[in-house]
Amino acid sequence: MKKLLFLIVIVSVLQVNSQTLCKNGTAGSFPCNDYNLMSQISLATMDASLANDSWGWTDATTGKEYAIVGLNNGTAFIDISDAINPVYLGKLPTADKENDWRDIKVYKDHAFVVADFAGDHGMQVFDLTKLRNVTNPPVTFRSDAKYTGFDGAHNIVINEDSGFAYAVGTTTFNGGAHFINIQDPKNPVEAGGFVSDRGDSYSHDAQVITYSGPDTEHIGKEILIGSNQIEIVIADVSDKNNPVTLSTMRYRDVGYTHQGWFTEDHRYFLLGDELDELAIGFNTRTIIFDFEDLDNPKFHMNYTGLTSATDHNGYVKGDKFYLANYQAGLRVVDISDIANKNISEIGFFDSFPSNDSASFGGAWNVYPFFDSGNIVISDQSSGFLLVRQSNTLSDFGTKPDFVMYPNPAQSKLVIDGGNNFQLKKIEIYSILGEKVEEVINFDTPGSTSINLGYATGIYMVRVNDTATKKLVIE
């Protein structure tokens, strides 16, 4: 799909604070299907020239959600508890040189940040609870600890069950996984490493889990899946002093084995190859393996996307696969029938409007794991974007027994309870459940008119504490 090149220039310098609904295939300047733009923060606002990785943190004490975005010159922290009006809280500067590769993961209310080709960067440790007390943003943060067991790392993964971090792509252990005990987050301790004794030892990315899948021999073990440039490597890293390679797996048309993620039942592994589309010329390809037997993994199927764009990072939540598809933005794929090889795209939000070619640029990463349903996109030129699936709010109460119109509305809303319905209270809530309006006095008990002075988006109208309807404001 051909798109206007100048649009990417516009979104790179503007901050969008209000929700933009996906209507007729676009949300503002962004092509979309079933995903609304909640908000956007530009690179200029964050004083950066490129965004790379992203992750998220939910404060269990306050319930607030925060986005964490890697930048060429540091790590940005954004309060997204009001998804339509996010607050850029500030930045943790890079520990050494600026660079294009940064990666972040979270454990025990701390962020762990690594960078590649960034001099003596090591691993920064940042206490996220400090974000609660920012009163005059944006501020410049300082790390709470620095791990110096390596200089640079291409990526970091964490198994939250065990409290171990795994830095990959370092100059240690031939580029294999470098183990770090982070159970005491501010006091990380080196715990060994893993070098595959079969094939390529360098891991570009990895996922480490406490295994609970169909291979009963390995249940409860700590299993690492390394994306090792030309193959995937499956290893048992339960014993940090004696990690063991279980198997390796190659596939046809290898470009660069980049990153993958398990299905939640630990049966299938969805892998992205970063260079195959560019080198060979087919549409976006996700290679899917059957890990029923970790010692003997098998190829299951290829999923082919709808564009020629290069895939980058993908994650599974429930029965959906959320893919950062570089110049095609976020793609959402239904994998509920993966066992029968029946997979299809069901939605997208294209954060890079200019084209969908097999190249770099665009959506570097997505983070789909917030309970709210908000999804972070970190786009190399569009900066931070927060999106959410259309019509995902749930009703608060019982079946509505009033009418309201027009819907969608613009400046005025009429609520009519009919002859047998007396209006006592009307409340209007934002998409996050924040009350924005309450009316308790009515000239006419059966109906009323409300002036709407809110931003465009989705709201919930609740009447008499019992009945709720969804309202769209355009």
C-alpha positions as CSV (number, residue, x, y, z in Angstrom):
1,M,0.0,0.0,0.0
2,K,1.5,3.3,-1.1
3,K,1.4,6.0,1.5
4,L,2.5,9.7,1.6
5,L,6.1,10.1,2.6
6,F,5.7,13.5,4.3
7,L,3.3,12.0,7.0
8,I,6.2,10.4,8.8
9,V,7.9,13.8,9.0
10,I,4.8,15.2,10.6
11,V,4.4,12.5,13.3
12,S,8.1,12.7,14.2
13,V,7.8,16.3,15.4
14,L,4.3,16.5,16.9
15,Q,3.0,15.1,20.2
16,V,-0.5,13.8,20.0
17,N,-2.3,13.9,23.4
18,S,-5.8,12.8,22.5
19,Q,-7.3,9.6,21.3
20,T,-7.8,9.1,17.6
21,L,-10.2,6.4,16.5
22,C,-9.5,4.0,13.7
23,K,-12.2,4.9,11.2
24,N,-12.4,3.9,7.5
25,G,-8.9,2.4,7.7
26,T,-7.0,5.3,9.3
27,A,-6.4,6.9,12.7
28,G,-5.3,10.3,11.8
29,S,-2.4,9.8,9.4
30,F,-1.8,6.1,10.5
31,P,-3.3,3.2,8.5
32,C,-5.1,0.8,10.9
33,N,-7.6,-2.0,11.4
34,D,-9.4,-2.4,14.7
35,Y,-6.8,-0.5,16.7
36,N,-7.2,3.0,17.9
37,L,-4.4,5.5,18.6
38,M,-4.6,6.4,22.3
39,S,-1.7,8.9,22.3
40,Q,1.8,9.6,21.0
41,I,4.9,11.3,22.2
42,S,7.5,12.4,19.7
43,L,11.2,11.8,19.7
44,A,11.7,15.6,19.9
45,T,9.7,15.7,23.1
46,M,12.0,13.0,24.5
47,D,15.1,14.8,23.2
48,A,16.2,11.8,21.1
49,S,16.8,11.0,17.4
50,L,15.7,7.3,17.5
51,A,13.6,4.9,19.5
52,N,14.4,1.2,19.7
53,D,13.3,-1.3,22.3
54,S,10.3,-0.9,24.8
55,W,8.9,-2.7,27.8
56,G,6.3,-2.0,30.5
57,W,5.8,-1.9,34.3
58,T,2.7,-1.9,36.3
59,D,3.1,-0.5,39.8
60,A,1.4,-3.1,42.1
61,T,1.0,-0.5,44.8
62,T,-0.7,2.2,42.8
63,G,-2.1,0.2,39.9
64,K,-0.5,2.7,37.5
65,E,1.0,1.6,34.2
66,Y,4.3,2.9,32.8
67,A,5.9,2.5,29.4
68,I,9.7,2.2,29.2
69,V,11.2,3.2,25.8
70,G,14.8,2.7,24.7
71,L,16.3,5.7,22.9
72,N,19.6,6.3,21.2
73,N,20.7,8.4,24.2
74,G,19.0,6.7,27.1
75,T,15.8,5.2,28.4
76,A,12.5,7.1,28.7
77,F,9.8,6.5,31.3
78,I,6.2,7.5,30.5
79,D,3.2,7.4,32.9
80,I,0.4,6.0,30.8
81,S,-2.2,5.6,33.6
82,D,-4.2,8.1,31.6
83,A,-3.7,6.6,28.2
84,I,-5.1,9.6,26.4
85,N,-2.8,12.0,28.2
86,P,0.5,10.2,28.9
87,V,3.2,12.0,30.9
88,Y,6.8,11.9,29.8
89,L,8.5,11.6,33.3
90,G,12.1,11.8,32.1
91,K,15.1,9.9,30.9
92,L,17.8,7.7,32.3
93,P,20.8,8.7,30.2
94,T,23.0,6.1,28.5
95,A,25.8,4.8,30.7
96,D,28.4,5.6,28.1
97,K,28.1,6.3,24.4
98,E,25.0,6.9,22.4
99,N,23.9,4.0,20.3
100,D,21.0,2.5,18.2
101,W,20.6,-0.7,20.2
102,R,19.2,-0.7,23.7
103,D,17.1,-3.3,25.5
104,I,15.1,-3.3,28.7
105,K,13.4,-5.8,30.9
106,V,11.7,-5.6,34.3
107,Y,11.9,-7.6,37.5
108,K,10.8,-6.8,41.1
109,D,10.0,-3.1,40.3
110,H,13.4,-2.5,38.7
111,A,14.4,-2.0,35.1
112,F,17.5,-3.6,33.7
113,V,19.0,-1.9,30.7
114,V,21.7,-3.0,28.4
115,A,23.1,-1.5,25.2
116,D,25.2,-2.7,22.2
117,F,28.1,-0.8,20.7
118,A,27.8,1.8,23.5
119,G,31.3,1.6,25.1
120,D,31.5,0.6,28.7
121,H,27.8,0.5,29.3
122,G,27.3,-2.7,31.3
123,M,23.8,-3.2,32.7
124,Q,22.0,-0.3,34.4
125,V,19.7,-1.1,37.2
126,F,16.9,1.5,37.9
127,D,14.4,1.5,40.8
128,L,11.1,2.1,39.1
129,T,9.3,3.1,42.3
130,K,11.0,6.4,42.0
131,L,8.6,7.2,39.2
132,R,5.8,7.6,41.8
133,N,7.4,10.8,43.1
134,V,8.1,12.8,40.0
135,T,6.5,16.2,40.6
136,N,8.0,18.3,37.8
137,P,8.6,16.2,34.7
138,P,10.7,15.7,32.7
139,V,13.6,14.9,35.0
140,T,17.0,13.3,34.4
141,F,17.3,10.1,36.4
142,R,20.3,8.2,37.8
143,S,20.7,4.5,37.9
144,D,20.7,2.7,41.2
145,A,23.4,0.2,40.3
146,K,25.6,-0.9,37.4
147,Y,26.7,-4.4,36.6
148,T,30.1,-4.5,34.9
149,G,30.5,-8.1,34.1
150,F,30.4,-7.1,30.4
151,D,30.8,-3.9,28.4
152,G,27.9,-4.2,25.9
153,A,25.1,-6.6,25.3
154,H,22.8,-6.9,22.4
155,N,19.8,-8.0,24.5
156,I,18.7,-9.0,27.9
157,V,16.0,-11.5,29.0
158,I,14.7,-12.3,32.5
159,N,13.0,-15.3,33.9
160,E,10.9,-13.7,36.6
161,D,10.2,-17.1,38.2
162,S,13.9,-17.7,39.0
163,G,15.2,-14.2,39.4
164,F,18.0,-14.6,36.8
165,A,18.8,-12.3,33.9
166,Y,20.5,-13.5,30.7
167,A,22.5,-11.0,28.7
168,V,23.1,-12.2,25.2
169,G,25.4,-10.9,22.5
170,T,28.1,-9.9,24.9
171,T,31.9,-10.4,24.4
172,T,31.7,-13.0,27.1
173,F,30.9,-16.7,26.6
174,N,31.3,-16.4,22.9
175,G,28.3,-14.3,22.7
176,G,26.1,-16.9,24.4
177,A,24.0,-16.2,27.5
178,H,25.7,-14.5,30.4
179,F,23.9,-15.4,33.6
180,I,23.2,-12.8,36.3
181,N,21.5,-13.4,39.6
182,I,19.2,-10.4,40.2
183,Q,17.2,-11.7,43.1
184,D,18.5,-8.7,45.0
185,P,18.0,-6.3,42.1
186,K,20.4,-3.6,43.3
187,N,23.2,-6.2,43.8
188,P,23.4,-8.2,40.6
189,V,25.9,-11.1,40.8
190,E,27.5,-13.0,37.9
191,A,26.4,-16.6,37.8
192,G,28.2,-18.2,34.9
193,G,27.1,-18.5,31.3
194,F,26.2,-20.8,28.4
195,V,28.1,-21.6,25.2
196,S,26.2,-23.9,22.8
197,D,28.4,-26.8,21.8
198,R,26.5,-27.3,18.6
199,G,26.5,-24.8,15.7
200,D,26.6,-21.1,16.4
201,S,27.2,-20.0,20.0
202,Y,26.2,-16.3,19.5
203,S,22.7,-15.5,20.7
204,H,21.1,-12.4,19.2
205,D,18.1,-12.8,21.4
206,A,16.5,-15.4,23.7
207,Q,13.6,-16.4,25.8
208,V,14.0,-18.2,29.2
209,I,11.1,-19.8,30.9
210,T,10.3,-22.2,33.7
211,Y,9.0,-25.0,31.4
212,S,5.4,-26.3,31.8
213,G,4.8,-27.7,28.4
214,P,4.0,-31.1,26.9
215,D,7.5,-32.6,27.2
216,T,7.1,-34.1,30.7
217,E,10.9,-34.9,31.0
218,H,11.6,-31.2,31.3
219,I,8.7,-29.8,33.3
220,G,9.9,-27.5,36.0
221,K,13.3,-27.0,34.3
222,E,14.6,-23.6,33.3
223,I,14.7,-23.7,29.5
224,L,16.5,-21.2,27.2
225,I,15.6,-20.8,23.6
226,G,18.4,-18.9,21.8
227,S,18.0,-17.2,18.5
228,N,21.5,-17.8,17.3
229,Q,21.9,-16.2,13.9
230,I,21.5,-19.3,11.8
231,E,19.5,-21.6,14.1
232,I,17.6,-21.8,17.3
233,V,19.2,-23.5,20.3
234,I,17.3,-25.2,23.1
235,A,19.2,-25.5,26.4
236,D,18.5,-26.5,30.0
237,V,20.1,-23.8,32.1
238,S,18.6,-24.9,35.5
239,D,22.1,-25.7,36.8
240,K,24.0,-22.5,36.2
241,N,27.3,-24.4,36.7
242,N,26.4,-27.0,34.1
243,P,24.0,-25.7,31.3
244,V,23.2,-28.4,28.7
245,T,22.3,-28.0,25.1
246,L,19.2,-30.1,24.4
247,S,18.9,-29.6,20.7
248,T,19.3,-27.2,17.8
249,M,17.0,-26.5,14.8
250,R,17.6,-24.9,11.4
251,Y,15.1,-24.1,8.7
252,R,14.9,-23.3,5.1
253,D,15.8,-19.9,3.6
254,V,17.7,-18.7,6.7
255,G,18.6,-15.0,6.6
256,Y,19.2,-14.1,10.2
257,T,17.6,-16.0,13.1
258,H,16.5,-13.0,15.2
259,Q,13.9,-13.5,17.9
260,G,11.1,-15.8,19.0
261,W,8.4,-16.4,21.6
262,F,6.6,-19.4,23.1
263,T,2.9,-19.9,23.0
264,E,1.5,-19.8,26.5
265,D,1.2,-23.6,26.6
266,H,4.9,-23.9,25.7
267,R,4.0,-26.1,22.8
268,Y,4.8,-23.9,19.8
269,F,7.6,-21.4,19.2
270,L,7.1,-18.5,16.8
271,L,10.4,-17.3,15.3
272,G,11.2,-14.2,13.3
273,D,14.1,-14.1,10.8
274,E,15.2,-10.5,10.3
275,L,16.7,-10.7,6.8
276,D,14.8,-13.4,4.9
277,E,12.2,-11.1,3.4
278,L,14.9,-8.7,2.2
279,A,17.2,-11.4,0.9
280,I,14.6,-13.7,-0.7
281,G,11.6,-11.5,-1.5
282,F,8.6,-13.1,0.0
283,N,6.1,-11.5,2.4
284,T,6.7,-11.3,6.1
285,R,7.4,-14.8,7.3
286,T,7.1,-16.2,10.8
287,I,8.5,-19.7,11.2
288,I,6.6,-21.8,13.7
289,F,8.1,-24.9,15.4
290,D,6.5,-27.7,17.4
291,F,8.3,-28.1,20.7
292,E,6.3,-31.1,21.9
293,D,9.7,-32.8,22.4
294,L,12.4,-30.3,23.4
295,D,15.1,-32.8,22.4
296,N,13.7,-33.3,19.0
297,P,11.9,-30.1,17.8
298,K,10.1,-30.1,14.5
299,F,9.1,-27.5,11.9
300,H,5.3,-26.9,12.1
301,M,4.5,-24.3,9.5
302,N,5.3,-20.9,8.0
303,Y,2.9,-18.0,8.6
304,T,3.0,-15.5,5.8
305,G,1.8,-11.9,6.5
306,L,0.0,-9.5,4.2
307,T,2.9,-7.2,3.4
308,S,6.5,-7.5,2.3
309,A,7.8,-5.8,5.5
310,T,10.6,-7.2,7.6
311,D,9.6,-8.7,10.9
312,H,11.5,-7.7,14.1
313,N,10.1,-8.6,17.6
314,G,7.0,-10.7,18.3
315,Y,5.2,-11.7,21.5
316,V,2.3,-14.0,22.4
317,K,-0.4,-13.0,24.8
318,G,-3.3,-15.5,25.0
319,D,-4.3,-16.6,21.6
320,K,-2.8,-13.6,19.8
321,F,0.6,-12.9,18.4
322,Y,1.7,-9.2,18.5
323,L,4.4,-8.5,15.9
324,A,6.6,-5.4,15.5
325,N,6.7,-5.6,11.8
326,Y,9.1,-2.7,11.1
327,Q,7.7,-0.6,8.3
328,A,4.2,-2.3,8.6
329,G,4.0,-1.3,12.2
330,L,2.1,-3.5,14.7
331,R,0.4,-6.6,13.3
332,V,-2.0,-8.7,15.4
333,V,-2.4,-12.4,14.4
334,D,-5.0,-14.9,15.6
335,I,-3.1,-18.1,16.7
336,S,-6.1,-19.8,18.4
337,D,-6.0,-22.6,15.9
338,I,-2.3,-22.9,15.5
339,A,-2.4,-26.7,16.1
340,N,-4.3,-27.0,12.8
341,K,-2.1,-24.5,11.0
342,N,-4.9,-22.0,10.7
343,I,-3.5,-18.6,11.4
344,S,-4.6,-15.2,10.2
345,E,-4.1,-11.5,10.7
346,I,-7.0,-9.8,12.5
347,G,-5.8,-6.3,13.1
348,F,-2.9,-3.8,12.7
349,F,-1.7,-0.3,13.5
350,D,0.8,1.0,11.0
351,S,3.1,3.4,12.8
352,F,5.2,4.0,9.7
353,P,2.8,5.3,7.1
354,S,5.2,5.9,4.2
355,N,5.5,2.3,2.9
356,D,5.5,-1.4,3.9
357,S,8.7,-2.4,2.2
358,A,11.2,-5.1,3.3
359,S,13.6,-2.8,5.0
360,F,14.5,-1.3,8.4
361,G,12.8,1.6,10.1
362,G,9.4,1.7,11.7
363,A,8.2,-0.4,14.6
364,W,11.2,-1.8,16.5
365,N,9.2,-3.3,19.3
366,V,5.7,-3.7,20.8
367,Y,4.7,-4.4,24.4
368,P,1.2,-6.0,24.7
369,F,1.2,-7.3,28.2
370,F,-0.6,-4.6,30.2
371,D,-3.8,-5.8,31.8
372,S,-5.6,-2.7,30.5
373,G,-5.2,-3.8,26.9
374,N,-3.0,-0.8,26.1
375,I,-0.2,-1.7,23.7
376,V,3.1,0.2,23.4
377,I,4.7,0.7,20.0
378,S,8.3,2.0,20.0
379,D,8.8,3.3,16.4
380,Q,12.3,4.4,15.3
381,S,11.0,7.7,13.8
382,S,7.4,8.1,15.2
383,G,8.6,7.7,18.8
384,F,6.2,6.4,21.4
385,L,2.7,5.4,20.4
386,L,0.0,3.8,22.6
387,V,-2.7,1.9,20.9
388,R,-5.7,-0.2,22.0
389,Q,-8.1,-2.5,20.2
390,S,-11.4,-0.9,19.3
391,N,-14.5,-1.6,21.4
392,T,-12.7,-3.3,24.2
393,L,-14.4,-1.6,27.1
394,S,-16.7,-3.8,29.2
395,D,-20.1,-2.7,30.5
396,F,-20.1,-1.8,34.2
397,G,-23.6,-3.0,35.0
398,T,-26.8,-4.6,33.8
399,K,-28.4,-4.6,30.4
400,P,-29.1,-0.9,29.4
401,D,-32.8,0.1,29.6
402,F,-32.4,3.7,28.3
403,V,-31.7,5.2,24.9
404,M,-29.1,7.8,24.1
405,Y,-28.5,9.7,20.9
406,P,-26.7,10.6,18.7
407,N,-24.1,8.0,19.0
408,P,-21.4,8.7,17.8
409,A,-21.9,12.2,19.2
410,Q,-20.0,15.4,18.8
411,S,-21.1,18.2,21.1
412,K,-24.4,17.1,22.7
413,L,-25.9,13.9,24.0
414,V,-29.6,13.1,24.7
415,I,-30.5,10.5,27.3
416,D,-34.1,9.3,27.4
417,G,-35.4,6.8,29.9
418,G,-38.9,6.6,28.5
419,N,-42.2,6.9,30.4
420,N,-41.4,4.3,33.1
421,F,-37.7,5.3,33.8
422,Q,-36.8,8.2,36.2
423,L,-33.4,9.6,35.8
424,K,-31.6,9.9,39.2
425,K,-27.9,10.0,38.3
426,I,-25.8,10.0,35.1
427,E,-22.1,9.4,35.1
428,I,-19.7,9.4,32.2
429,Y,-16.4,7.6,32.4
430,S,-13.2,7.7,30.3
431,I,-11.7,4.7,28.6
432,L,-9.7,4.1,31.8
433,G,-12.6,4.3,34.1
434,E,-12.0,7.8,35.3
435,K,-15.3,9.7,36.0
436,V,-15.4,12.8,33.8
437,E,-19.0,13.9,34.4
438,E,-21.8,13.4,37.0
439,V,-25.3,14.8,36.7
440,I,-27.8,14.4,39.5
441,N,-30.3,17.2,39.0
442,F,-32.8,17.0,36.2
443,D,-35.4,19.4,35.0
444,T,-37.3,16.6,33.3
445,P,-37.0,13.2,35.2
446,G,-37.5,11.1,32.1
447,S,-34.9,12.6,29.7
448,T,-32.0,15.2,29.6
449,S,-29.5,16.7,27.3
450,I,-25.7,16.8,28.2
451,N,-23.2,19.1,26.6
452,L,-20.0,17.2,25.7
453,G,-16.8,19.0,26.1
454,Y,-14.4,16.0,26.0
455,A,-11.7,14.7,23.6
456,T,-12.7,12.3,20.8
457,G,-12.7,8.7,21.9
458,I,-14.7,6.0,23.7
459,Y,-16.6,6.6,26.9
460,M,-19.1,4.7,29.1
461,V,-22.4,6.3,30.2
462,R,-23.8,4.9,33.4
463,V,-27.4,5.7,34.5
464,N,-28.8,5.2,38.0
465,D,-25.8,3.0,39.0
466,T,-27.3,0.0,37.1
467,A,-27.3,0.5,33.4
468,T,-24.3,1.3,31.1
469,K,-23.8,2.0,27.4
470,K,-20.8,2.8,25.3
471,L,-20.5,6.3,23.8
472,V,-18.3,7.3,20.9
473,I,-17.4,11.0,20.7
474,E,-16.1,12.2,17.3
